[in-house]
C-alpha cells in the first residue's frame, strides 16, 4: 500500500472521469521515469505514464464516492540526478461533472515541495 501523509493533496473536481498531470517542469525535457505506482483503489480504471510528454494520465470508474489515491514516481533528470515525486489526489465520480469547465490547480506549483534530488 502506497501512502505518504506528507505529500501534497490535489482535489479533483467532482464528477471527473479522467485526468492528466503534467510533470514536464519537474522532469525537464530529457528526464525519464524508471519506477512508480499508484495506490490500489477500485475507482482507478487505468493509469499510464507518457515518457515522451512527461505526463501521468488516469481514467476513473463512475459512481465512486470521494477516494484518495497516492502516487509515487521515480526518475532521473540526467544520469546523476534522481528525482522522487509523491503526491495524493482525491476523486469523486459519484455525480456527473457540470458542463462548466473547472480548472485544476497547477500540479507543478503543488509539487514544488514534494520533489527531491
Secondary structure, DSSP 4 states (H G I P E B T S, - for coil): ----TTSEEEEPPTT--EEEEE-HHHH-TT-EEEEEEE---TTEEEEEEETTTTEEEEEE-SS---EEEEEEEEEESSSS-EEEEEEEEEE--SSPPPSS--PPPPHHHHGGGSEE-
